[in-house]
Amino acid sequence: MSTSPMPAEAPVGLSPLKEGDPTDIGPYRLVGRIGAGGMGAVYGALDTYGRCVAVKTVRADLAAKPSFREAFAHEVAMLARADGVSTARLYAHDTEARVPWLAFDHVPGRDLRAHVREFGPLEGEMLRVFALGMAEGLAALHAAGVVHRDVKPANVILSPDGPKIVDFGIAAPIGTERSEDAFADHGTPGWAAPERHAGAIADSAADVFAWGALVAMAATGRQPFGKGETKERIRRVCAGEYEIDGVPEDLLPLVEGALSMEPGERPGAADLVRALLPEDRRDEEVGRALRRMLGDYWRGVDAAGHDPARWAAWLGGASATALGATGILGGAVGTGGAATGGAAGSSAAASGTTGATASGSSSGGILGGLAGSKVTMIGAGALAAAGVAAGGFVVYDLVSENPSETVAAAVNVLEDGEGFTAQVTRSFSQANAEQISEHTGTPVDQVMENSLTEEEYLYSAVDRTFLIEGSMMGSDTTAVANRQGDLYLYAQRESGTAGWWPETERPVLDPSIDTESVAVTLVTAPLRALTDTDEVEVVDERVYEGPTVLGLLEEGVFTEAEATVRVELDETGALLGAEYTTDQWDVRIDFDELDIEVPLEDPQVWDIENGRGWKVVYAPICGSIIAGAPVQREWDVQAGGWAMDCEYAMDIAEVMADPEEHQDRHVLLWGEFVGGATRAIDETLICDETYLDEDTAPLEHGVSFGVCSPISELIEPEGVDGSSGSGYHDAELEDETLIEFHERT
């Protein structure tokens, strides 16, 4: 095989290898760098048959984590089960290598949004085969027991070979329980199904809903639930307010069925496939029928400048002519005019394969045993190469000249890593401060200084906890946390006192405050909104700017506002910070640590020696009990500590409500006092109750329940006659409240 001189310019999407880069990985000869992201480097390579592939390596520090290795193997196995035509081939991987790697087809093309924007909506049989390809890809995933959960235009590539569903960043086994789902709250507003916003578990019906929205956009060029603020898009989705005028009559019933509010009323992906296949092809194997239809109707989709022959010439190891004879021009990225930017009239799809034989099997040789392995890639002149975050999910680093994809790759690390910490500062915008100064007479600088607030964001994917330290929920608050789907609010307490605040009623939160507004999406959603606009501009080296929608917590209210954001990345592509400007606010987020384990403990005991321990003023209400004598009242049972689950809290409450029925589980302490009692329950908790009368308390005469705190040590009496009825004299308590009782009014 003859050699060719190195071309003056690198092939589209490639740059020269850097000092220290390998020249070979597994059976692949590296041609150049596609890029690098938060998970590792991505290389363009040629396999032993001259086909273009992308080889992703994983950072050594991630590879050194046992949790990463386990998650890596699990997720690769999960995705390898899917065997649809509308996916790109995962050729090989080595999860046990010192530096793990994966090798994929290079899938060129534009995402659906970019294609429609540049060329207009799809029409006729082209639209129908697009709808069929999307349904076939989802059906293959669902048959493998996998649900995608983030089907949207940015995750669909129109390649010369056909449409491809990509980015399995939040894919999960169908039926994954919410308690085991680190990404239960993730999804793109306007594309996520209504039940996802209500906290439903992973289900294939949600993918079908997104299919309906996707086909509507392909047909009309418009997002069916419109644009605008996140909450408005979610409201439209949950209300079923879509706009699909322009969808052809033959597809309209399927799209309307897919967009049904009730998951059970939607067709399955396999049902969609059958409905979309012509009657004369319904007896054929689905993959074969789809490939033939792609060959007949898939036209006008180019490879976005990718030319596989240039990879060989850039490598300098063989001539383009020789490699073309051995397969590179008939390989994974399409053939003929498609490879050089022309119409894809003779793509690999037409022959029934993408980097495989016409029968759909692998080409054989050393990779023959991996014929069934599939996973998808992002194109748009670049690649998304699979990596695995330590949190346990396959993610995709976008590495290209496209600024939207570069920023998206950085956001992947936030969403899919183990956790992060960030410092947030906020003050009035200059324009807002000037208006206030004009009306109040206060100097602008003073207005800016008075409005300045500082917060700290901490996120642990392992614990599924997002905590904000600061007074964003009101001047008397110190922190708010979303802990495994439950909301907690904290306020300052006097040093050395118990966490209970008896004179304080449980606060009533603004309707805008819930676990959707207090979540890691407070950080990630504005960045995702930026990348979805396709309006990201490069303003300096590794600095990007564009429009977005910013969510803010201000005095206990969640609001959203149109904003301009400037994002700064470091030399590895990781986020350094983001600056937002709205009409009212300037907000700066500086990321301290990314993709790390963030140890979080109950804020009640957080650095209590230095006065940072806080009292919980809002926490989950587990249920209620009827208790008290002689007057019975209804009491809400609040699980105030992170170590207390609702099942055990209600169990303890039943003991307190009827101690006579549970005498084997509690004892009265010698610390009993006139007008009250202290019970040690299960030798783990101390719970208080107080006997009240009209002279000592505003309540009617009866029993008032207080709090339950954990026991660190039970103290036995010395030389005391046990006839007093107590098996213990006293107890040492942890400075934490696990259960509180609030009288219902």
C-alpha positions in Angstrom: 0.0 0.0 0.0 1.6 3.2 -1.1 1.9 6.3 1.0 0.7 9.9 0.3 2.2 13.1 1.5 0.5 14.8 4.4 -2.2 17.2 3.2 -1.7 20.9 4.0 -5.0 21.0 5.9 -6.3 18.5 8.4 -9.5 16.6 7.5 -12.8 18.1 8.8 -13.0 17.5 12.5 -9.4 16.4 13.0 -6.3 18.0 14.4 -2.8 16.6 14.7 -1.9 14.2 17.5 -0.2 15.9 20.5 3.0 15.0 22.1 2.3 12.0 24.4 -0.7 10.8 22.5 -0.6 7.1 21.5 -0.3 6.1 17.8 -2.3 2.9 18.2 -5.1 1.8 20.6 -6.2 -1.8 20.4 -6.4 -2.7 16.7 -6.8 0.9 15.6 -4.3 3.2 14.0 -4.8 6.8 15.2 -5.1 9.5 12.5 -5.6 12.6 14.6 -7.4 14.2 17.5 -11.1 14.9 17.3 -11.0 16.6 20.6 -11.1 16.1 24.4 -13.8 16.6 27.0 -14.5 16.0 30.6 -14.1 12.2 30.4 -11.1 11.9 28.1 -9.7 12.3 24.6 -11.3 11.3 21.4 -9.2 10.2 18.4 -10.0 9.6 14.7 -8.7 6.2 13.6 -8.6 3.6 10.9 -9.4 0.0 11.6 -7.8 -3.0 9.9 -10.3 -2.7 7.0 -9.6 1.0 6.4 -12.9 2.2 7.9 -13.1 5.5 9.8 -13.8 5.0 13.5 -13.7 7.2 16.6 -11.8 5.8 19.6 -12.6 7.3 23.0 -10.1 7.0 25.9 -11.1 7.6 29.5 -9.1 9.8 31.9 -6.8 7.9 34.1 -8.2 9.4 37.3 -11.7 8.1 36.5 -10.3 4.8 35.4 -8.7 4.4 38.8 -12.1 4.3 40.6 -13.6 0.9 41.2 -17.1 2.4 41.0 -16.3 3.7 37.6 -15.1 0.3 36.3 -18.3 -1.3 37.5 -20.6 1.3 36.1 -18.6 1.3 32.8 -19.1 -2.4 32.3 -22.8 -2.3 33.3 -23.8 0.6 31.0 -21.8 -0.8 28.0 -23.6 -4.1 28.5 -27.0 -2.4 28.7 -26.5 -0.4 25.5 -25.0 -3.2 23.6 -28.3 -5.1 23.8 -29.9 -2.6 21.4 -29.6 -3.7 17.8 -31.5 -1.1 15.7 -30.7 0.1 12.2 -30.9 3.7 13.5 -27.9 3.4 15.7 -24.2 3.5 15.0 -22.0 0.5 15.7 -19.9 0.1 18.8 -17.1 -1.9 17.3 -15.0 -2.8 20.3 -14.2 -1.8 23.8 -11.9 -2.8 26.6 -13.3 -2.0 30.0 -10.4 -3.8 31.8 -7.6 -1.9 30.1 -5.4 0.5 32.2 -6.9 3.2 30.1 -10.4 2.0 29.1 -11.5 2.7 25.5 -14.3 2.3 23.1 -14.4 2.4 19.3 -17.4 3.6 17.3 -18.5 4.5 13.8 -17.8 8.1 12.8 -21.4 9.3 12.1 -21.3 12.6 10.2 -24.3 14.9 9.6 -26.4 17.6 11.2 -28.9 17.3 14.0 -32.6 17.6 13.2 -32.8 21.2 14.4 -29.8 22.3 12.3 -31.0 20.4 9.2 -34.5 21.9 9.3 -33.2 25.3 9.9 -30.8 25.1 6.9 -32.9 23.1 4.5 -36.5 23.3 5.7 -38.9 20.6 7.0 -38.9 17.1 5.6 -41.6 16.1 3.2 -43.3 13.2 1.6 -41.6 9.8 1.7 -38.5 11.4 3.2 -40.6 12.4 6.2 -42.2 9.0 6.5 -38.9 7.2 6.4 -37.6 9.6 9.1 -40.6 8.8 11.3 -40.1 5.1 10.7 -36.3 5.2 11.4 -37.0 7.0 14.7 -39.7 4.5 15.7 -37.4 1.6 14.7 -34.5 2.9 16.8 -36.8 3.3 19.9 -38.4 -0.1 19.3 -34.9 -1.7 19.3 -34.0 0.1 22.6 -37.3 -0.9 24.3 -37.0 -4.5 23.1 -33.6 -4.5 24.8 -35.2 -3.2 28.0 -33.7 0.4 27.7 -35.5 3.7 27.7 -33.8 6.7 26.2 -35.6 9.5 28.2 -34.1 12.4 26.3 -35.3 12.1 22.7 -35.2 15.6 21.2 -33.9 17.3 18.0 -30.4 17.8 19.3 -30.1 14.1 19.9 -31.2 13.0 16.4 -28.6 13.1 13.6 -29.5 13.1 10.0 -26.6 11.2 8.5 -26.1 10.2 4.8 -27.1 6.7 5.9 -30.3 7.7 7.6 -31.5 9.3 10.9 -29.8 8.2 14.1 -30.9 8.5 17.7 -28.0 9.5 19.8 -26.8 10.5 23.3 -27.7 7.9 25.9 -26.6 10.2 28.7 -29.6 9.5 30.9 -30.8 6.2 29.5 -32.0 3.7 32.0 -33.4 0.2 32.2 -37.2 0.3 31.7 -38.9 0.3 35.1 -36.1 1.8 37.1 -37.4 2.8 40.5 -37.2 6.5 41.3 -35.3 5.8 44.5 -32.5 4.2 42.3 -32.6 6.8 39.6 -30.0 9.5 39.8 -31.6 11.2 36.8 -35.3 10.8 37.6 -35.8 14.6 37.4 -33.8 15.0 34.2 -35.4 15.7 30.8 -35.8 18.6 28.3 -38.9 20.7 28.8 -41.0 20.7 25.7 -39.9 17.1 24.8 -40.2 15.2 28.1 -43.6 13.5 28.6 -46.1 15.0 31.1 -45.7 12.1 33.5 -42.0 12.7 33.7 -42.7 16.1 35.4 -44.9 14.3 37.9 -42.1 11.9 38.9 -43.0 8.8 37.0 -40.5 6.0 36.7 -38.6 5.3 33.5 -41.0 3.9 30.9 -41.1 3.4 27.1 -44.3 5.5 26.7 -42.3 8.7 27.5 -40.0 8.0 24.5 -43.0 7.6 22.3 -44.4 11.0 23.4 -41.0 12.5 22.4 -41.3 10.7 19.1 -44.6 12.4 18.4 -43.1 15.8 19.1 -40.0 15.0 17.0 -42.0 14.0 14.0 -44.1 17.1 14.3 -41.0 19.3 14.3 -39.5 17.4 11.3 -42.8 18.0 9.4 -43.4 21.6 10.3 -40.1 23.1 11.3 -41.7 24.2 14.6 -41.4 22.9 18.2 -44.9 21.6 19.0 -44.9 23.0 22.5 -43.3 26.3 21.4 -40.4 28.2 22.9 -40.1 30.5 26.0 -39.6 30.0 29.7 -39.2 26.5 31.1 -42.3 26.6 33.3 -44.5 27.7 30.4 -43.2 24.9 28.2 -43.8 22.4 31.0 -47.3 23.8 31.5 -48.1 23.4 27.8 -46.9 19.8 27.9 -48.9 18.9 31.0 -52.0 20.7 29.5 -51.7 19.0 26.1 -51.4 22.4 24.4 -49.5 21.5 21.2 -49.4 23.1 17.8 -49.0 20.5 15.0 -50.7 22.2 12.1 -48.9 21.1 8.9 -48.3 17.4 9.9 -49.5 15.4 6.9 -52.8 13.7 7.2 -51.3 10.2 6.9 -49.0 10.8 9.9 -51.4 13.0 12.0 -53.3 10.2 13.8 -50.0 8.6 14.9 -48.5 11.9 16.1 -51.7 12.8 18.0 -51.8 9.3 19.6 -48.1 9.6 20.6 -48.8 13.0 22.2 -51.7 11.7 24.4 -51.6 12.9 28.0 -52.1 9.3 29.3 -49.2 7.0 28.8 -51.5 4.0 28.4 -53.2 5.6 25.4 -50.0 6.0 23.4 -49.0 3.4 20.8 -45.9 1.4 21.5 -42.8 2.0 19.3 -43.2 -1.4 17.7 -46.9 -0.4 16.9 -45.6 2.8 15.2 -43.1 0.8 13.1 -45.9 -1.5 11.8 -48.2 1.4 11.1 -45.4 3.2 9.1 -44.3 0.3 7.0 -46.0 -0.1 3.7 -48.4 -3.0 3.6 -46.3 -4.8 1.0 -43.3 -4.7 3.4 -44.9 -5.6 6.7 -44.0 -9.3 6.4 -40.3 -8.4 5.9 -37.8 -8.2 8.7 -38.1 -4.7 10.0 -34.4 -3.8 9.6 -34.3 -5.0 6.0 -37.4 -3.1 5.1 -36.1 0.1 6.7 -32.8 -0.2 4.9 -34.6 -0.6 1.5 -36.8 2.4 2.2 -33.8 4.5 3.2 -32.1 3.5 -0.1 -35.2 4.5 -2.1 -36.2 7.7 -0.3 -33.4 9.1 1.8 -32.1 12.0 -0.3 -30.4 15.4 0.1 -28.5 14.6 3.3 -24.8 15.3 3.1 -21.8 14.4 5.4 -21.2 18.0 6.6 -17.8 18.1 4.8 -16.4 14.7 6.0 -14.2 12.9 3.5 -13.0 9.5 4.7 -10.3 9.4 2.0 -8.6 12.4 3.6 -8.1 10.4 6.9 -5.9 8.0 5.1 -4.0 10.7 3.3 -3.5 12.6 6.6 -2.2 9.5 8.3 0.2 9.2 5.4 0.2 5.4 5.6 -1.7 4.7 2.4 -3.1 6.3 -0.7 -6.7 7.2 -0.9 -7.1 5.2 -4.0 -5.7 2.0 -2.5 -7.8 2.4 0.7 -10.9 3.1 -1.4 -10.3 -0.3 -3.1 -10.1 -2.1 0.3 -13.2 -0.5 1.7 -12.7 2.9 3.3 -14.9 4.6 0.7 -17.6 2.1 1.1 -17.4 2.1 4.9 -19.2 3.6 7.8 -19.8 7.1 6.6 -21.5 6.7 3.3 -20.3 6.5 -0.2 -20.0 8.5 -3.4 -21.3 12.1 -3.4 -22.4 11.7 0.2 -18.9 11.6 1.5 -17.9 14.8 -0.2 -21.0 16.8 0.7 -23.4 15.7 -2.1 -26.7 13.9 -1.9 -26.6 10.5 -0.2 -28.0 8.6 -3.1 -25.7 5.6 -2.5 -25.2 5.4 1.2 -24.3 2.5 3.4 -28.0 2.4 4.3 -28.9 1.5 0.7 -26.8 -1.6 0.9 -28.3 -2.5 4.2 -25.3 -1.8 6.5 -23.3 0.8 8.3 -19.8 -0.5 8.5 -21.1 -4.1 8.1 -21.9 -6.6 5.5 -25.2 -6.5 3.5 -26.7 -9.1 5.8 -26.3 -6.7 8.8 -23.5 -8.7 10.5 -20.1 -7.6 11.3 -17.4 -7.7 8.6 -15.7 -10.4 10.5 -12.0 -10.6 11.4 -10.9 -9.6 14.8 -14.1 -7.6 15.4 -16.5 -10.3 14.2 -17.6 -11.2 17.7 -18.9 -7.7 18.4 -21.6 -7.7 15.6 -24.4 -7.1 18.0 -22.9 -4.2 19.9 -24.6 -0.9 19.1 -24.4 2.6 20.5 -24.9 6.0 18.9 -22.8 9.1 18.2 -23.5 12.7 17.6 -22.5 14.3 14.3 -22.9 17.9 13.1 -19.3 17.7 11.9 -18.1 16.3 15.2 -18.5 13.3 17.4 -19.9 12.5 20.8 -17.9 9.7 22.2 -19.2 7.5 25.0 -17.6 7.8 28.4 -18.9 6.8 31.8 -19.3 9.1 34.7 -18.4 7.8 38.1 -22.1 8.2 39.1 -22.8 5.2 36.8 -24.3 6.5 33.6 -23.0 6.6 30.0 -22.5 10.2 28.9 -21.3 11.8 25.7 -18.6 14.5 25.5 -19.2 16.7 22.6 -15.9 17.6 21.1 -15.9 19.8 18.0 -15.6 23.3 16.6 -19.3 23.8 17.2 -19.5 26.0 20.3 -22.9 24.7 21.3 -21.6 21.1 21.4 -18.4 22.2 23.2 -20.5 23.8 26.0 -22.8 20.8 26.0 -19.9 18.5 26.7 -18.9 20.6 29.7 -22.5 20.4 31.0 -22.4 16.6 30.7 -19.8 16.6 33.4 -22.0 18.5 35.8 -25.0 16.3 35.1 -23.3 12.9 35.0 -20.4 13.3 37.4 -20.2 12.4 41.1 -20.9 15.9 42.3 -19.6 19.5 42.3 -19.3 22.6 44.5 -19.8 26.1 43.3 -19.8 29.7 44.7 -22.6 32.0 43.6 -22.7 35.7 43.9 -25.6 37.9 42.9 -26.3 41.6 42.8 -28.6 44.0 41.0 -27.7 44.7 37.4 -26.2 48.1 36.6 -29.3 49.2 34.8 -31.6 48.1 37.7 -29.3 49.7 40.3 -29.4 53.0 38.3 -33.2 53.0 38.3 -33.3 52.3 42.0 -30.8 55.0 42.7 -32.8 57.5 40.7 -35.9 56.8 42.7 -34.3 56.5 46.2 -31.4 58.9 46.0 -29.0 56.1 47.2 -25.7 56.1 45.3 -25.6 53.4 42.6 -22.5 51.7 44.2 -24.4 51.5 47.5 -27.4 50.0 45.9 -25.2 47.4 44.2 -23.5 46.6 47.5 -26.7 46.4 49.5 -28.1 43.9 46.9 -25.1 41.6 47.0 -25.7 38.1 48.2 -23.4 35.0 48.3 -24.4 31.4 48.2 -22.7 28.0 48.0 -24.1 25.2 45.9 -23.2 21.6 46.8 -24.3 18.6 44.8 -23.8 14.9 45.5 -25.1 12.5 42.7 -24.3 9.5 45.0 -26.5 10.8 47.7 -29.0 12.5 45.3 -28.7 15.7 47.3 -28.5 19.3 46.2 -27.9 21.9 48.9 -27.8 25.6 48.8 -26.2 27.5 51.7 -27.5 31.1 51.9 -30.6 33.2 52.5 -32.3 32.7 49.2 -35.4 31.4 50.9 -35.8 34.4 53.1 -33.7 36.6 55.4 -34.2 34.2 58.3 -33.1 31.1 56.5 -29.6 29.6 56.2 -30.0 26.8 53.7 -32.4 24.7 51.5 -31.8 21.1 50.4 -33.3 18.6 48.0 -32.5 15.3 49.6 -33.5 12.3 47.6 -36.6 14.0 46.4 -37.6 15.6 49.7 -37.4 19.3 50.5 -35.7 20.7 53.7 -35.5 24.3 54.9 -33.1 25.5 57.6 -32.7 28.5 59.9 -30.1 29.6 62.4 -30.3 28.3 66.0 -28.6 29.3 69.1 -25.5 27.4 69.8 -26.0 24.4 72.0 -29.8 24.3 71.8 -31.9 21.5 70.4 -33.0 21.7 66.8 -36.7 22.1 67.7 -38.2 25.6 67.6 -41.5 25.1 69.5 -42.8 28.7 69.0 -42.4 28.6 65.2 -45.1 27.2 63.0 -44.2 25.1 60.0 -43.7 27.7 57.2 -46.0 27.8 54.2 -43.8 27.7 51.1 -44.6 29.7 48.0 -46.3 27.5 45.3 -43.2 28.0 43.1 -41.0 26.1 45.6 -40.7 22.4 45.2 -38.1 19.8 44.4 -38.2 20.8 40.7 -37.1 24.4 41.6 -34.6 23.3 44.3 -32.5 20.9 42.2 -29.3 20.5 40.4 -31.2 21.8 37.3 -31.0 25.2 38.9 -27.4 25.1 37.7 -27.6 22.9 34.6 -30.9 24.0 33.0 -29.8 27.5 31.9 -26.6 26.0 30.4 -28.7 23.4 28.5 -31.1 26.1 27.4 -28.1 27.9 25.9 -26.9 24.9 24.0 -30.4 24.3 22.7 -30.6 27.7 21.1 -27.8 27.1 18.5 -27.0 30.8 19.0 -23.7 30.3 21.0 -21.0 32.7 20.0 -17.2 32.4 20.7 -16.2 35.7 22.3 -12.7 34.7 23.3 -10.5 31.6 23.7 -12.7 29.1 25.6 -15.3 31.8 26.4 -18.8 31.4 24.9 -21.9 33.6 25.0 -25.5 33.4 24.1 -29.2 33.7 25.2 -30.8 31.5 27.9 -33.5 31.4 30.6 -32.2 31.7 34.1 -34.0 30.3 37.2 -33.6 32.2 40.5 -34.6 31.6 44.1 -35.3 35.0 45.6 -36.9 35.5 49.1 -38.5 32.1 48.9 -39.9 32.5 45.4 -38.7 30.7 42.2 -38.7 32.9 39.1 -37.3 32.6 35.6 -36.0 35.4 33.4 -34.5 35.8 29.9 -30.8 36.2 30.3 -27.5 36.5 28.5 -24.8 34.1 29.7 -21.1 34.0 29.3 -19.5 30.6 29.9 -15.8 30.1 30.5 -14.1 26.7 30.1 -10.5 25.6 31.1 -8.0 24.1 28.7 -9.5 20.6 29.3 -13.0 21.8 28.4 -14.3 21.8 32.0 -16.5 24.6 33.3 -14.7 27.4 35.2 -17.7 29.7 35.6 -20.8 31.3 34.1 -22.0 34.9 34.3 -25.7 35.7 33.8 -27.2 39.1 33.1 -30.9 39.7 33.3 -32.9 43.0 33.5 -32.7 42.8 37.3 -29.7 40.7 38.3 -26.1 39.9 37.6 -25.3 36.4 38.7 -21.9 34.7 38.8 -21.3 31.0 39.4 -17.7 29.8 40.0 -17.1 26.1 40.0 -14.7 25.0 42.7 -14.6 21.2 42.1 -16.2 19.1 39.4 -16.9 15.3 39.2 -15.9 14.6 42.8 -17.5 13.0 45.8 -19.1 15.7 47.9 -19.6 14.5 51.4 -22.9 16.0 52.7 -24.3 15.5 56.2 -27.5 16.7 57.9 -27.1 20.5 58.2 -28.4 20.2 61.8 -25.0 18.8 62.7 -22.9 20.6 60.1 -19.8 22.0 61.8 -21.8 22.5 65.0 -18.8 23.4 67.1 -18.3 26.5 65.1 -22.0 27.6 65.3 -23.0 26.4 61.8 -25.5 23.8 63.0 -29.0 24.7 61.9 -32.5 23.9 62.9 -34.9 22.4 60.4 -38.0 24.5 59.9 -39.5 22.6 56.9 -39.2 18.9 56.2 -41.3 16.0 54.9 -44.6 15.4 56.6 -45.0 11.6 56.8 -48.5 11.4 58.0 -50.5 12.1 61.2 -51.7 10.5 64.4 -54.6 11.1 66.8 -53.2 11.3 70.3 -53.3 13.1 73.6 -55.2 12.9 76.9 -57.7 13.9 78.1 -58.2 15.9 74.8 -57.1 14.1 71.7 -55.7 16.1 68.8 -54.3 15.4 65.4 -50.6 15.7 65.0 -48.5 15.9 61.9 -45.4 13.7 62.0 -42.4 15.4 60.4 -39.2 13.5 59.6 -36.8 16.4 60.2 -33.5 14.5 60.0 -31.8 13.0 57.0 -31.3 9.7 58.9 -35.0 9.3 59.5 -37.3 7.8 56.9 -41.0 8.2 57.0 -41.8 4.6 57.7 -39.8 4.5 60.9 -41.1 8.0 61.9 -44.7 6.8 61.7 -43.7 3.7 63.6 -42.3 5.8 66.4 -45.3 8.1 66.3 -47.6 5.1 67.0 -45.6 4.3 70.1 -46.0 7.8 71.3 -49.7 7.8 70.5 -50.4 4.6 72.4 -47.5 3.8 74.7 -49.6 1.2 76.6 -49.8 -1.0 73.5 -46.0 -0.8 73.0 -44.6 -1.2 76.5 -41.9 -3.5 75.3 -40.4 -0.8 73.1 -40.0 2.1 75.5 -39.0 3.1 79.0 -39.5 6.3 81.0 -36.2 7.9 81.9 -35.3 8.9 85.5 -35.2 12.4 84.0 -39.0 12.4 84.2 -40.3 15.7 85.5 -43.6 17.0 86.9 -45.8 18.0 83.9 -44.0 15.8 81.4 -42.3 12.6 80.4 -39.2 11.6 78.4 -39.2 8.2 76.7 -36.4 6.1 75.4 -37.8 4.2 72.4 -36.1 1.2 71.0 -33.0 2.4 72.9 -32.3 4.6 69.9 -34.5 7.7 70.3 -35.5 10.0 73.1 -39.0 11.5 72.6 -40.6 14.2 74.8 -44.1 14.9 75.8 -45.5 17.6 78.0 -48.6 17.8 80.1 -50.2 21.2 79.6 -52.8 23.3 81.4 -54.3 26.7 80.7 -51.9 28.3 83.2 -48.7 27.0 81.6 -49.5 26.9 77.9 -52.0 28.3 75.4 -53.3 24.9 74.5 -56.2 23.2 76.2 -55.3 20.9 79.0 -53.8 17.8 77.6 -50.6 16.4 76.1 -48.2 18.2 73.8 -45.7 16.1 71.8 -42.3 17.6 71.2 -39.3 16.1 69.4 -37.4 12.9 69.0 -33.6 13.0 69.0 -31.0 10.2 68.6 -29.4 8.6 71.7 -25.6 8.4 71.8 -25.5 6.7 75.3 -28.1 5.4 77.8 -27.0 5.9 81.4 -28.1 3.2 83.9 -29.0 4.2 87.5 -26.6 3.5 90.3 -28.0 2.1 93.6 -31.6 3.1 92.8 -34.6 0.9 93.5 -35.9 -0.1 90.2 -39.5 0.1 91.5 -39.6 3.6 90.1 -40.4 2.0 86.8 -37.3 3.2 84.8 -34.6 1.0 83.5 -32.3 4.0 82.8 -31.4 7.1 84.7 -30.6 9.5 81.8 -29.2 9.6 78.3 -26.7 11.5 76.2 -28.3 12.8 73.1 -27.0 13.7 69.6 -27.6 17.4 68.9 -30.1 16.6 66.2 -33.8 16.4 65.7 -35.1 13.4 63.8 -38.9 13.7 64.4 -41.1 16.6 65.2 -44.8 16.7 66.0 -46.9 19.6 64.8 -50.5 20.1 66.0 -52.9 20.4 63.1 -55.1 23.5 63.4 
